[in-house]
Amino acid sequence: MKNMLVISLIVSIIGILILLILSNSLQPEKINIKDINFQDLNKKIQTQGIITSIKTFQEQDFQIINIKQENYSIAVLVNQKTNLTKNQTIKVIGKITEYKEDLEIQAEKISLISLKLS
């Protein structure tokens, strides 16, 4: 009985360690905005950029956040209102989608990286 308890504990700890390792290695591919293209449609990616504008749609309760890296920009759709502001640097994890022949990111997670001081 005691051996079963020890074996169960060891197997549980090994399982948790495997899950931790896998969760770190299963992050979406990091990609620069300039490298996003139509071949990436429906692909889950990770990118970052500086917020250049935020448009809030009160009726539908979502936002379109435009971010840029160097001279390249992309729209990020967020299905909730955020407390983000212009000139903040954010990391976005989401899926590449198309709207009116333009690529955009349907955000799953947004993380604040920094605030650009001007």
PLY file of the C-alpha trace (Angstrom):
ply
format ascii 1.0
element vertex 118
property float x
property float y
property float z
element edge 117
property int vertex1
property int vertex2
end_header
0.00 0.00 0.00
2.81 2.39 0.93
4.65 1.52 -2.29
1.58 2.40 -4.38
1.38 5.80 -2.69
5.07 6.52 -3.38
4.76 5.36 -7.00
1.62 7.50 -7.50
3.38 10.55 -6.08
6.45 10.07 -8.28
4.35 9.57 -11.42
2.31 12.69 -10.59
5.42 14.82 -10.10
6.94 13.54 -13.36
3.67 14.32 -15.19
3.57 17.86 -13.84
7.19 18.43 -14.87
6.47 17.16 -18.39
3.47 19.52 -18.66
5.60 22.48 -17.53
8.27 21.70 -20.12
5.69 21.25 -22.88
3.84 24.46 -22.02
7.04 26.48 -22.47
7.98 24.81 -25.73
4.50 25.00 -27.29
4.41 28.80 -27.56
3.30 30.12 -30.96
5.98 31.13 -33.45
7.40 34.62 -32.88
7.10 36.59 -36.10
7.81 40.19 -37.10
4.93 42.19 -38.52
6.79 42.67 -41.82
6.97 38.88 -42.25
3.23 38.22 -41.80
1.65 37.26 -45.13
-1.38 35.45 -46.60
0.36 32.07 -46.20
-0.01 32.63 -42.44
-3.84 32.76 -42.56
-5.42 30.90 -39.62
-1.98 30.36 -38.09
-1.46 31.14 -34.40
1.47 33.56 -34.00
3.15 35.81 -31.48
4.32 39.33 -32.31
4.85 42.66 -30.65
4.60 46.31 -31.55
3.91 49.85 -30.44
0.25 50.89 -30.31
-0.43 53.65 -32.86
-4.22 53.84 -32.46
-7.14 52.25 -30.65
-10.73 52.25 -31.90
-13.41 51.12 -29.47
-16.81 49.86 -30.63
-19.20 50.35 -27.72
-22.15 48.42 -29.20
-20.21 45.25 -29.96
-17.83 45.56 -26.99
-14.58 45.11 -28.91
-11.53 47.12 -29.98
-9.27 47.39 -33.00
-5.71 48.19 -31.94
-3.18 49.14 -34.60
0.41 48.24 -33.77
3.63 48.86 -35.67
7.22 47.67 -35.86
9.54 49.90 -37.83
7.45 50.97 -40.87
5.10 47.96 -40.82
1.73 47.85 -39.08
-1.18 45.48 -38.51
-4.61 45.65 -36.90
-5.28 43.59 -33.78
-8.89 42.69 -32.95
-9.69 42.36 -29.26
-13.05 40.93 -28.16
-13.14 43.03 -25.01
-12.27 46.53 -23.92
-8.73 47.03 -22.65
-6.96 49.68 -20.61
-4.21 50.03 -23.20
-3.17 53.42 -24.55
-1.29 54.80 -27.53
2.54 54.40 -27.51
2.54 51.34 -25.25
4.50 48.32 -26.48
2.48 45.11 -26.36
3.00 41.43 -27.10
0.12 39.79 -28.96
-0.68 36.09 -29.28
-3.42 35.36 -31.76
-4.57 33.99 -35.09
-3.97 35.65 -38.45
-7.27 36.45 -40.19
-8.32 38.40 -43.28
-10.82 41.26 -43.48
-11.46 43.18 -46.70
-8.26 41.83 -48.26
-6.12 43.01 -45.32
-4.46 40.78 -42.75
-5.17 41.26 -39.06
-4.64 39.40 -35.81
-7.55 38.03 -33.78
-6.01 38.42 -30.31
-6.16 35.60 -27.79
-3.76 37.22 -25.31
-2.22 40.67 -25.02
0.60 41.51 -22.62
1.94 44.97 -21.86
5.70 45.17 -22.41
6.44 48.86 -21.86
5.37 52.45 -22.27
7.29 54.49 -24.83
8.52 57.72 -23.29
8.50 60.61 -25.72
0 1
1 2
2 3
3 4
4 5
5 6
6 7
7 8
8 9
9 10
10 11
11 12
12 13
13 14
14 15
15 16
16 17
17 18
18 19
19 20
20 21
21 22
22 23
23 24
24 25
25 26
26 27
27 28
28 29
29 30
30 31
31 32
32 33
33 34
34 35
35 36
36 37
37 38
38 39
39 40
40 41
41 42
42 43
43 44
44 45
45 46
46 47
47 48
48 49
49 50
50 51
51 52
52 53
53 54
54 55
55 56
56 57
57 58
58 59
59 60
60 61
61 62
62 63
63 64
64 65
65 66
66 67
67 68
68 69
69 70
70 71
71 72
72 73
73 74
74 75
75 76
76 77
77 78
78 79
79 80
80 81
81 82
82 83
83 84
84 85
85 86
86 87
87 88
88 89
89 90
90 91
91 92
92 93
93 94
94 95
95 96
96 97
97 98
98 99
99 100
100 101
101 102
102 103
103 104
104 105
105 106
106 107
107 108
108 109
109 110
110 111
111 112
112 113
113 114
114 115
115 116
116 117
